[in-house]
C-alpha cells in the first residue's frame, strides 16, 4: 500500500492530499529515510511524521486497504 494511503487509512493524517503534500515537503520518513508518497509500506516499518510541534514515530503492525474508525489504531503502535 502506498504511504500516503496508509497515513489516511490509519488516520494518522486526515486527508490523502495532505499526506501527499507532507511527503513532498520531506516531513515524512520511513526507517530513517525521507520517503515519497509512492513508498510501499510494509509491516514493521517505522514511520516518523515531523508535522507540528512534536514528531510522531509509529511502527506499522498491519496493512489493510479499508478499516473502520475503531480499527484504525490497530494498524500501528506509537514508539
C-alpha positions in Angstrom: 0.0 0.0 0.0 1.2 3.5 -0.8 2.5 5.6 2.1 0.0 8.4 1.6 -2.9 6.0 1.5 -1.7 4.2 4.7 -1.4 7.5 6.5 -5.0 8.3 5.6 -6.4 4.8 6.3 -4.7 4.7 9.7 -6.0 8.2 10.4 -2.5 9.5 11.3 -3.2 12.2 8.7 -6.8 13.2 7.9 -6.7 13.5 4.1 -4.6 11.7 1.5 -3.8 15.0 -0.3 -2.4 16.4 3.0 -0.3 13.2 3.4 0.9 13.6 -0.2 1.9 17.2 0.4 3.7 16.2 3.6 5.7 13.6 1.8 6.6 16.2 -0.9 7.8 18.6 1.8 10.0 15.8 3.2 8.2 15.8 6.6 7.6 12.0 6.5 10.4 9.5 6.9 10.4 5.7 6.9 13.1 3.7 8.6 15.2 6.8 8.9 15.0 7.9 5.3 12.8 10.6 3.7 10.0 8.8 1.8 7.9 9.7 -1.2 4.2 9.2 -1.2 4.5 6.2 -3.5 6.7 4.3 -1.0 5.3 0.8 -0.5 4.5 0.4 3.3 5.4 -3.0 4.8 4.8 -4.5 8.3 7.5 -3.4 10.8 8.3 -0.2 9.0 9.0 2.8 11.4 7.2 5.9 10.1 8.2 9.3 11.5 5.9 12.3 11.0 7.5 15.7 11.6 4.5 17.9 11.4 3.5 20.3 14.2 5.5 20.8 17.4 6.2 17.2 18.4 7.3 14.5 16.0 5.3 11.2 15.9 7.0 7.9 15.5 4.9 4.8 14.8 5.6 1.1 13.9 3.4 -0.5 11.3 1.7 -3.6 12.7 -0.7 -4.4 9.9 -1.5 -3.1 6.4 -5.2 -3.1 5.4 -7.0 -1.4 2.4 -10.0 -0.3 4.5 -10.5 -0.1 8.2 -13.3 1.4 10.4 -12.7 4.2 12.8 -12.3 1.8 15.7 -9.8 -0.4 13.9 -7.5 2.3 12.6 -5.4 2.4 15.8 -4.7 -1.4 15.4 -2.7 -0.7 12.2 0.2 0.9 14.2 1.8 1.3 17.6 3.4 4.5 18.9 7.1 4.1 19.5 
